[in-house]
Amino acid sequence: MIELPFKRDEYQQRLRKIRAEMARRGIEVLIVNDVANQHYITGYDGWSFYTPP
């Protein structure tokens, strides 16, 4: 299992807030393409795609 960079309770709270806001706005699908937002939601560090020129 993957370890989160924050506690599981924090992860669940973030998801609840996101889902509540999506429901409030009538949004059924959320596409997150900004790396900082992906990290906030999932804890995944996707900065590895940056490479020097």
mmCIF file of the N, C-alpha and C atoms, coordinates in Angstrom:
data_MODEL
# 
_entry.id   MODEL 
# 
loop_
_atom_site.group_PDB 
_atom_site.id 
_atom_site.type_symbol 
_atom_site.label_atom_id 
_atom_site.label_alt_id 
_atom_site.label_comp_id 
_atom_site.label_asym_id 
_atom_site.label_entity_id 
_atom_site.label_seq_id 
_atom_site.pdbx_PDB_ins_code 
_atom_site.Cartn_x 
_atom_site.Cartn_y 
_atom_site.Cartn_z 
_atom_site.occupancy 
_atom_site.B_iso_or_equiv 
_atom_site.pdbx_formal_charge 
_atom_site.auth_seq_id 
_atom_site.auth_comp_id 
_atom_site.auth_asym_id 
_atom_site.auth_atom_id 
_atom_site.pdbx_PDB_model_num 
ATOM 1   N N  . MET A 1 1  ? 0.838   -1.176 0.000   1.00 0.00 ? 1  MET A N  1 
ATOM 2   C CA . MET A 1 1  ? 0.000   0.000  0.000   1.00 0.00 ? 1  MET A CA 1 
ATOM 3   C C  . MET A 1 1  ? 0.889   1.248  0.000   1.00 0.00 ? 1  MET A C  1 
ATOM 4   N N  . ILE A 1 2  ? 0.461   2.255  -0.723  1.00 0.00 ? 2  ILE A N  1 
ATOM 5   C CA . ILE A 1 2  ? 1.205   3.509  -0.828  1.00 0.00 ? 2  ILE A CA 1 
ATOM 6   C C  . ILE A 1 2  ? 0.983   4.340  0.430   1.00 0.00 ? 2  ILE A C  1 
ATOM 7   N N  . GLU A 1 3  ? 2.066   4.907  0.946   1.00 0.00 ? 3  GLU A N  1 
ATOM 8   C CA . GLU A 1 3  ? 1.952   5.791  2.101   1.00 0.00 ? 3  GLU A CA 1 
ATOM 9   C C  . GLU A 1 3  ? 1.654   7.208  1.625   1.00 0.00 ? 3  GLU A C  1 
ATOM 10  N N  . LEU A 1 4  ? 0.709   7.841  2.299   1.00 0.00 ? 4  LEU A N  1 
ATOM 11  C CA . LEU A 1 4  ? 0.375   9.225  1.986   1.00 0.00 ? 4  LEU A CA 1 
ATOM 12  C C  . LEU A 1 4  ? 1.314   10.155 2.742   1.00 0.00 ? 4  LEU A C  1 
ATOM 13  N N  . PRO A 1 5  ? 1.591   11.342 2.209   1.00 0.00 ? 5  PRO A N  1 
ATOM 14  C CA . PRO A 1 5  ? 2.435   12.294 2.916   1.00 0.00 ? 5  PRO A CA 1 
ATOM 15  C C  . PRO A 1 5  ? 1.672   13.022 4.027   1.00 0.00 ? 5  PRO A C  1 
ATOM 16  N N  . PHE A 1 6  ? 0.417   12.610 4.248   1.00 0.00 ? 6  PHE A N  1 
ATOM 17  C CA . PHE A 1 6  ? -0.393  13.180 5.317   1.00 0.00 ? 6  PHE A CA 1 
ATOM 18  C C  . PHE A 1 6  ? -1.251  12.064 5.894   1.00 0.00 ? 6  PHE A C  1 
ATOM 19  N N  . LYS A 1 7  ? -1.863  12.320 7.037   1.00 0.00 ? 7  LYS A N  1 
ATOM 20  C CA . LYS A 1 7  ? -2.656  11.286 7.705   1.00 0.00 ? 7  LYS A CA 1 
ATOM 21  C C  . LYS A 1 7  ? -3.887  10.913 6.887   1.00 0.00 ? 7  LYS A C  1 
ATOM 22  N N  . ARG A 1 8  ? -4.320  9.678  7.049   1.00 0.00 ? 8  ARG A N  1 
ATOM 23  C CA . ARG A 1 8  ? -5.484  9.170  6.314   1.00 0.00 ? 8  ARG A CA 1 
ATOM 24  C C  . ARG A 1 8  ? -6.726  10.027 6.579   1.00 0.00 ? 8  ARG A C  1 
ATOM 25  N N  . ASP A 1 9  ? -6.893  10.486 7.813   1.00 0.00 ? 9  ASP A N  1 
ATOM 26  C CA . ASP A 1 9  ? -8.033  11.354 8.136   1.00 0.00 ? 9  ASP A CA 1 
ATOM 27  C C  . ASP A 1 9  ? -8.010  12.630 7.303   1.00 0.00 ? 9  ASP A C  1 
ATOM 28  N N  . GLU A 1 10 ? -6.825  13.196 7.132   1.00 0.00 ? 10 GLU A N  1 
ATOM 29  C CA . GLU A 1 10 ? -6.676  14.404 6.315   1.00 0.00 ? 10 GLU A CA 1 
ATOM 30  C C  . GLU A 1 10 ? -7.051  14.105 4.863   1.00 0.00 ? 10 GLU A C  1 
ATOM 31  N N  . TYR A 1 11 ? -6.605  12.978 4.350   1.00 0.00 ? 11 TYR A N  1 
ATOM 32  C CA . TYR A 1 11 ? -6.935  12.557 2.988   1.00 0.00 ? 11 TYR A CA 1 
ATOM 33  C C  . TYR A 1 11 ? -8.445  12.442 2.814   1.00 0.00 ? 11 TYR A C  1 
ATOM 34  N N  . GLN A 1 12 ? -9.107  11.767 3.752   1.00 0.00 ? 12 GLN A N  1 
ATOM 35  C CA . GLN A 1 12 ? -10.551 11.583 3.673   1.00 0.00 ? 12 GLN A CA 1 
ATOM 36  C C  . GLN A 1 12 ? -11.288 12.915 3.782   1.00 0.00 ? 12 GLN A C  1 
ATOM 37  N N  . GLN A 1 13 ? -10.778 13.817 4.617   1.00 0.00 ? 13 GLN A N  1 
ATOM 38  C CA . GLN A 1 13 ? -11.397 15.137 4.747   1.00 0.00 ? 13 GLN A CA 1 
ATOM 39  C C  . GLN A 1 13 ? -11.275 15.919 3.433   1.00 0.00 ? 13 GLN A C  1 
ATOM 40  N N  . ARG A 1 14 ? -10.133 15.844 2.799   1.00 0.00 ? 14 ARG A N  1 
ATOM 41  C CA . ARG A 1 14 ? -9.946  16.531 1.515   1.00 0.00 ? 14 ARG A CA 1 
ATOM 42  C C  . ARG A 1 14 ? -10.925 16.000 0.472   1.00 0.00 ? 14 ARG A C  1 
ATOM 43  N N  . LEU A 1 15 ? -11.058 14.680 0.409   1.00 0.00 ? 15 LEU A N  1 
ATOM 44  C CA . LEU A 1 15 ? -11.993 14.091 -0.555  1.00 0.00 ? 15 LEU A CA 1 
ATOM 45  C C  . LEU A 1 15 ? -13.434 14.490 -0.254  1.00 0.00 ? 15 LEU A C  1 
ATOM 46  N N  . ARG A 1 16 ? -13.811 14.509 1.021   1.00 0.00 ? 16 ARG A N  1 
ATOM 47  C CA . ARG A 1 16 ? -15.177 14.919 1.385   1.00 0.00 ? 16 ARG A CA 1 
ATOM 48  C C  . ARG A 1 16 ? -15.455 16.347 0.933   1.00 0.00 ? 16 ARG A C  1 
ATOM 49  N N  . LYS A 1 17 ? -14.505 17.240 1.171   1.00 0.00 ? 17 LYS A N  1 
ATOM 50  C CA . LYS A 1 17 ? -14.684 18.640 0.771   1.00 0.00 ? 17 LYS A CA 1 
ATOM 51  C C  . LYS A 1 17 ? -14.808 18.769 -0.747  1.00 0.00 ? 17 LYS A C  1 
ATOM 52  N N  . ILE A 1 18 ? -13.959 18.058 -1.460  1.00 0.00 ? 18 ILE A N  1 
ATOM 53  C CA . ILE A 1 18 ? -14.003 18.102 -2.927  1.00 0.00 ? 18 ILE A CA 1 
ATOM 54  C C  . ILE A 1 18 ? -15.335 17.565 -3.430  1.00 0.00 ? 18 ILE A C  1 
ATOM 55  N N  . ARG A 1 19 ? -15.754 16.424 -2.904  1.00 0.00 ? 19 ARG A N  1 
ATOM 56  C CA . ARG A 1 19 ? -17.017 15.816 -3.345  1.00 0.00 ? 19 ARG A CA 1 
ATOM 57  C C  . ARG A 1 19 ? -18.210 16.694 -2.995  1.00 0.00 ? 19 ARG A C  1 
ATOM 58  N N  . ALA A 1 20 ? -18.181 17.334 -1.834  1.00 0.00 ? 20 ALA A N  1 
ATOM 59  C CA . ALA A 1 20 ? -19.278 18.222 -1.440  1.00 0.00 ? 20 ALA A CA 1 
ATOM 60  C C  . ALA A 1 20 ? -19.365 19.414 -2.386  1.00 0.00 ? 20 ALA A C  1 
ATOM 61  N N  . GLU A 1 21 ? -18.230 19.985 -2.727  1.00 0.00 ? 21 GLU A N  1 
ATOM 62  C CA . GLU A 1 21 ? -18.215 21.131 -3.648  1.00 0.00 ? 21 GLU A CA 1 
ATOM 63  C C  . GLU A 1 21 ? -18.657 20.709 -5.043  1.00 0.00 ? 21 GLU A C  1 
ATOM 64  N N  . MET A 1 22 ? -18.239 19.529 -5.463  1.00 0.00 ? 22 MET A N  1 
ATOM 65  C CA . MET A 1 22 ? -18.682 19.021 -6.762  1.00 0.00 ? 22 MET A CA 1 
ATOM 66  C C  . MET A 1 22 ? -20.195 18.833 -6.775  1.00 0.00 ? 22 MET A C  1 
ATOM 67  N N  . ALA A 1 23 ? -20.746 18.269 -5.712  1.00 0.00 ? 23 ALA A N  1 
ATOM 68  C CA . ALA A 1 23 ? -22.197 18.057 -5.624  1.00 0.00 ? 23 ALA A CA 1 
ATOM 69  C C  . ALA A 1 23 ? -22.926 19.396 -5.624  1.00 0.00 ? 23 ALA A C  1 
ATOM 70  N N  . ARG A 1 24 ? -22.387 20.371 -4.889  1.00 0.00 ? 24 ARG A N  1 
ATOM 71  C CA . ARG A 1 24 ? -23.012 21.698 -4.821  1.00 0.00 ? 24 ARG A CA 1 
ATOM 72  C C  . ARG A 1 24 ? -23.087 22.339 -6.201  1.00 0.00 ? 24 ARG A C  1 
ATOM 73  N N  . ARG A 1 25 ? -22.074 22.106 -7.018  1.00 0.00 ? 25 ARG A N  1 
ATOM 74  C CA . ARG A 1 25 ? -22.019 22.697 -8.358  1.00 0.00 ? 25 ARG A CA 1 
ATOM 75  C C  . ARG A 1 25 ? -22.616 21.802 -9.442  1.00 0.00 ? 25 ARG A C  1 
ATOM 76  N N  . GLY A 1 26 ? -23.041 20.605 -9.064  1.00 0.00 ? 26 GLY A N  1 
ATOM 77  C CA . GLY A 1 26 ? -23.607 19.682 -10.044 1.00 0.00 ? 26 GLY A CA 1 
ATOM 78  C C  . GLY A 1 26 ? -22.565 19.052 -10.954 1.00 0.00 ? 26 GLY A C  1 
ATOM 79  N N  . ILE A 1 27 ? -21.351 18.926 -10.456 1.00 0.00 ? 27 ILE A N  1 
ATOM 80  C CA . ILE A 1 27 ? -20.257 18.346 -11.237 1.00 0.00 ? 27 ILE A CA 1 
ATOM 81  C C  . ILE A 1 27 ? -20.159 16.857 -10.919 1.00 0.00 ? 27 ILE A C  1 
ATOM 82  N N  . GLU A 1 28 ? -20.145 16.032 -11.963 1.00 0.00 ? 28 GLU A N  1 
ATOM 83  C CA . GLU A 1 28 ? -20.063 14.582 -11.768 1.00 0.00 ? 28 GLU A CA 1 
ATOM 84  C C  . GLU A 1 28 ? -18.654 14.033 -11.964 1.00 0.00 ? 28 GLU A C  1 
ATOM 85  N N  . VAL A 1 29 ? -17.835 14.727 -12.743 1.00 0.00 ? 29 VAL A N  1 
ATOM 86  C CA . VAL A 1 29 ? -16.483 14.250 -13.042 1.00 0.00 ? 29 VAL A CA 1 
ATOM 87  C C  . VAL A 1 29 ? -15.502 15.389 -12.792 1.00 0.00 ? 29 VAL A C  1 
ATOM 88  N N  . LEU A 1 30 ? -14.393 15.067 -12.153 1.00 0.00 ? 30 LEU A N  1 
ATOM 89  C CA . LEU A 1 30 ? -13.354 16.059 -11.903 1.00 0.00 ? 30 LEU A CA 1 
ATOM 90  C C  . LEU A 1 30 ? -12.070 15.601 -12.584 1.00 0.00 ? 30 LEU A C  1 
ATOM 91  N N  . ILE A 1 31 ? -11.565 16.418 -13.479 1.00 0.00 ? 31 ILE A N  1 
ATOM 92  C CA . ILE A 1 31 ? -10.294 16.133 -14.139 1.00 0.00 ? 31 ILE A CA 1 
ATOM 93  C C  . ILE A 1 31 ? -9.277  17.120 -13.580 1.00 0.00 ? 31 ILE A C  1 
ATOM 94  N N  . VAL A 1 32 ? -8.244  16.589 -12.978 1.00 0.00 ? 32 VAL A N  1 
ATOM 95  C CA . VAL A 1 32 ? -7.225  17.423 -12.341 1.00 0.00 ? 32 VAL A CA 1 
ATOM 96  C C  . VAL A 1 32 ? -5.933  17.265 -13.126 1.00 0.00 ? 32 VAL A C  1 
ATOM 97  N N  . ASN A 1 33 ? -5.517  18.328 -13.806 1.00 0.00 ? 33 ASN A N  1 
ATOM 98  C CA . ASN A 1 33 ? -4.308  18.228 -14.618 1.00 0.00 ? 33 ASN A CA 1 
ATOM 99  C C  . ASN A 1 33 ? -3.159  19.076 -14.090 1.00 0.00 ? 33 ASN A C  1 
ATOM 100 N N  . ASP A 1 34 ? -3.393  19.863 -13.068 1.00 0.00 ? 34 ASP A N  1 
ATOM 101 C CA . ASP A 1 34 ? -2.322  20.646 -12.462 1.00 0.00 ? 34 ASP A CA 1 
ATOM 102 C C  . ASP A 1 34 ? -1.615  19.781 -11.416 1.00 0.00 ? 34 ASP A C  1 
ATOM 103 N N  . VAL A 1 35 ? -0.304  19.678 -11.525 1.00 0.00 ? 35 VAL A N  1 
ATOM 104 C CA . VAL A 1 35 ? 0.466   18.791 -10.654 1.00 0.00 ? 35 VAL A CA 1 
ATOM 105 C C  . VAL A 1 35 ? 0.301   19.154 -9.178  1.00 0.00 ? 35 VAL A C  1 
ATOM 106 N N  . ALA A 1 36 ? 0.263   20.440 -8.862  1.00 0.00 ? 36 ALA A N  1 
ATOM 107 C CA . ALA A 1 36 ? 0.105   20.855 -7.467  1.00 0.00 ? 36 ALA A CA 1 
ATOM 108 C C  . ALA A 1 36 ? -1.239  20.393 -6.911  1.00 0.00 ? 36 ALA A C  1 
ATOM 109 N N  . ASN A 1 37 ? -2.288  20.484 -7.723  1.00 0.00 ? 37 ASN A N  1 
ATOM 110 C CA . ASN A 1 37 ? -3.607  20.030 -7.279  1.00 0.00 ? 37 ASN A CA 1 
ATOM 111 C C  . ASN A 1 37 ? -3.664  18.510 -7.168  1.00 0.00 ? 37 ASN A C  1 
ATOM 112 N N  . GLN A 1 38 ? -3.017  17.811 -8.081  1.00 0.00 ? 38 GLN A N  1 
ATOM 113 C CA . GLN A 1 38 ? -2.946  16.349 -7.992  1.00 0.00 ? 38 GLN A CA 1 
ATOM 114 C C  . GLN A 1 38 ? -2.263  15.939 -6.694  1.00 0.00 ? 38 GLN A C  1 
ATOM 115 N N  . HIS A 1 39 ? -1.198  16.641 -6.359  1.00 0.00 ? 39 HIS A N  1 
ATOM 116 C CA . HIS A 1 39 ? -0.471  16.332 -5.124  1.00 0.00 ? 39 HIS A CA 1 
ATOM 117 C C  . HIS A 1 39 ? -1.345  16.608 -3.907  1.00 0.00 ? 39 HIS A C  1 
ATOM 118 N N  . TYR A 1 40 ? -2.073  17.720 -3.914  1.00 0.00 ? 40 TYR A N  1 
ATOM 119 C CA . TYR A 1 40 ? -2.949  18.056 -2.785  1.00 0.00 ? 40 TYR A CA 1 
ATOM 120 C C  . TYR A 1 40 ? -4.006  16.978 -2.577  1.00 0.00 ? 40 TYR A C  1 
ATOM 121 N N  . ILE A 1 41 ? -4.590  16.502 -3.650  1.00 0.00 ? 41 ILE A N  1 
ATOM 122 C CA . ILE A 1 41 ? -5.684  15.535 -3.548  1.00 0.00 ? 41 ILE A CA 1 
ATOM 123 C C  . ILE A 1 41 ? -5.177  14.133 -3.223  1.00 0.00 ? 41 ILE A C  1 
ATOM 124 N N  . THR A 1 42 ? -4.113  13.709 -3.885  1.00 0.00 ? 42 THR A N  1 
ATOM 125 C CA . THR A 1 42 ? -3.701  12.306 -3.791  1.00 0.00 ? 42 THR A CA 1 
ATOM 126 C C  . THR A 1 42 ? -2.416  12.059 -3.016  1.00 0.00 ? 42 THR A C  1 
ATOM 127 N N  . GLY A 1 43 ? -1.598  13.093 -2.885  1.00 0.00 ? 43 GLY A N  1 
ATOM 128 C CA . GLY A 1 43 ? -0.293  12.899 -2.269  1.00 0.00 ? 43 GLY A CA 1 
ATOM 129 C C  . GLY A 1 43 ? 0.760   12.429 -3.259  1.00 0.00 ? 43 GLY A C  1 
ATOM 130 N N  . TYR A 1 44 ? 0.355   12.211 -4.508  1.00 0.00 ? 44 TYR A N  1 
ATOM 131 C CA . TYR A 1 44 ? 1.291   11.752 -5.532  1.00 0.00 ? 44 TYR A CA 1 
ATOM 132 C C  . TYR A 1 44 ? 2.217   12.887 -5.942  1.00 0.00 ? 44 TYR A C  1 
ATOM 133 N N  . ASP A 1 45 ? 3.509   12.613 -5.943  1.00 0.00 ? 45 ASP A N  1 
ATOM 134 C CA . ASP A 1 45 ? 4.499   13.604 -6.348  1.00 0.00 ? 45 ASP A CA 1 
ATOM 135 C C  . ASP A 1 45 ? 4.852   13.362 -7.807  1.00 0.00 ? 45 ASP A C  1 
ATOM 136 N N  . GLY A 1 46 ? 4.193   14.078 -8.704  1.00 0.00 ? 46 GLY A N  1 
ATOM 137 C CA . GLY A 1 46 ? 4.393   13.877 -10.131 1.00 0.00 ? 46 GLY A CA 1 
ATOM 138 C C  . GLY A 1 46 ? 5.423   14.803 -10.739 1.00 0.00 ? 46 GLY A C  1 
ATOM 139 N N  . TRP A 1 47 ? 6.250   15.425 -9.925  1.00 0.00 ? 47 TRP A N  1 
ATOM 140 C CA . TRP A 1 47 ? 7.225   16.369 -10.458 1.00 0.00 ? 47 TRP A CA 1 
ATOM 141 C C  . TRP A 1 47 ? 8.309   15.671 -11.268 1.00 0.00 ? 47 TRP A C  1 
ATOM 142 N N  . SER A 1 48 ? 8.320   14.362 -11.272 1.00 0.00 ? 48 SER A N  1 
ATOM 143 C CA . SER A 1 48 ? 9.363   13.631 -11.987 1.00 0.00 ? 48 SER A CA 1 
ATOM 144 C C  . SER A 1 48 ? 9.289   13.806 -13.504 1.00 0.00 ? 48 SER A C  1 
ATOM 145 N N  . PHE A 1 49 ? 8.190   14.349 -14.008 1.00 0.00 ? 49 PHE A N  1 
ATOM 146 C CA . PHE A 1 49 ? 8.095   14.525 -15.461 1.00 0.00 ? 49 PHE A CA 1 
ATOM 147 C C  . PHE A 1 49 ? 8.889   15.725 -15.947 1.00 0.00 ? 49 PHE A C  1 
ATOM 148 N N  . TYR A 1 50 ? 9.369   16.561 -15.022 1.00 0.00 ? 50 TYR A N  1 
ATOM 149 C CA . TYR A 1 50 ? 10.207  17.688 -15.428 1.00 0.00 ? 50 TYR A CA 1 
ATOM 150 C C  . TYR A 1 50 ? 11.627  17.193 -15.668 1.00 0.00 ? 50 TYR A C  1 
ATOM 151 N N  . THR A 1 51 ? 12.176  17.539 -16.809 1.00 0.00 ? 51 THR A N  1 
ATOM 152 C CA . THR A 1 51 ? 13.550  17.147 -17.116 1.00 0.00 ? 51 THR A CA 1 
ATOM 153 C C  . THR A 1 51 ? 14.312  18.361 -17.611 1.00 0.00 ? 51 THR A C  1 
ATOM 154 N N  . PRO A 1 52 ? 15.596  18.393 -17.365 1.00 0.00 ? 52 PRO A N  1 
ATOM 155 C CA . PRO A 1 52 ? 16.377  19.539 -17.851 1.00 0.00 ? 52 PRO A CA 1 
ATOM 156 C C  . PRO A 1 52 ? 16.411  19.570 -19.381 1.00 0.00 ? 52 PRO A C  1 
ATOM 157 N N  . PRO A 1 53 ? 16.519  20.754 -19.966 1.00 0.00 ? 53 PRO A N  1 
ATOM 158 C CA . PRO A 1 53 ? 16.549  20.863 -21.435 1.00 0.00 ? 53 PRO A CA 1 
ATOM 159 C C  . PRO A 1 53 ? 17.800  20.248 -22.032 1.00 0.00 ? 53 PRO A C  1 
# 
